[in-house]
């Protein structure tokens, strides 16, 4: 989905300058680098960036690695990027920092650049039940995590400056399989490509795609 969207916008990923915010091991960046993008990974964690470097070396992929707080931005003299991405990051912020986290993507972009942000969907029932179940057991592993509704993500993206906004929900059955089949019941299920009428409103992932037009 992400690759297809970027190819629709830019025609090719080859030579595209991208930055992944809160990159961790750089899952998105590795995917893009394999298709010729010039990728930068930004994270506050030395350990995460070390793991990413090891991964990229093992895959013979090139990347730039930056240790920084995404809310602090980059050097103002830095060349802006074509694409800013994150996955599973901005739901860990609260209050106005949620808008600032979206704005961080906007500030990294050149005019005409694009942002793609993936977050858990507040109305995904399997996810919410699974999260509550693990929290009650005292074994929720991800710290503070506040999922987004479509309304909130759209509102904050426009507050952050994005003029062109697209939101998509993805994978209701994937959510059932990941959260309950694999995590709770220990079943080996793979329902990523299984369609459901609930995908559009209660999918696992809420995907934001936005353009910086000015």
Secondary structure as UniProt FT lines:
FT   HELIX           2..10
FT   TURN            14..15
FT   STRAND          17..21
FT   TURN            24..26
FT   HELIX           27..33
FT   TURN            34..36
FT   STRAND          38..43
FT   HELIX           46..58
FT   TURN            59..60
FT   STRAND          64..67
FT   HELIX           70..72
FT   TURN            76..77
FT   STRAND          81..87
FT   HELIX           90..92
FT   HELIX           96..107
FT   STRAND          109..121
FT   TURN            122..123
FT   HELIX           125..137
FT   HELIX           150..159
FT   TURN            160..161
FT   STRAND          164..170
FT   HELIX           172..176
FT   HELIX           177..182
FT   TURN            183..184
FT   TURN            192..193
FT   TURN            197..198
FT   HELIX           199..202
FT   STRAND          205..211
//
